[in-house]
């Protein structure tokens, strides 16, 4: 568990080469990269871009 935490913290510090070296499925690495870069279209991100979204959506 400590190794996984170290790897995620490294990625959060934007050592992208460390992210791509993580022993995980490509989809998982891509998701982590998108989360770290703020690319996931959450409700807050959509509202920042003035995109209307349903109020019922908790994300």
N, C-alpha and C positions, 0 to 999 in steps of 0.2 A: 504494500500500500504506500509506503514512503517513496518508493521509486516512481510510482504513478503520480504522486503529488509533486515530486521534484520535476518530472517531465512537464506537467501542466503549468507549474509556476514558471518554468523556463519558457514555455510557449507564451504565457501571459506577458513576459518581458520581451516578446517579439523576436525570439531566436527561432525563426521559422524553420531553419534547417533541423533543429531539434524536433520540431513537430513532425516533419516528414520522416524522421528516423524512428519514431515511436512504433513499437511492434503492435499495431492495431489495424483493423480493416481500413481500406482507403476511404470508405464512406464516413467512418468515425473521425479520421484525421481531417477530412474536408469539413465536417460539421464543426469540429473544434476550431478550425481556422476561421470559419464564417462567424462563429460566436465571438472569437477574440477580435475580429475586425469590425464587429458591429453590423454584420450584413444580414442577420436574421430579421425578417420583417415582422417584428413584434408590434403590438398596438402602439406603443410609445414611438417607435421608429416611424410607423406609418403616419401617425398624427404630426410628427415633426416635418414630414414631407407633404403635409396637408392632404393626405389620402383618407377619405371617410371609411370607417369600419364600424361594424356592429358593436353596440355598447355591451352586448351579452358576452362577447369574446373576452375571456379573462387574460389572454396573452396580449 
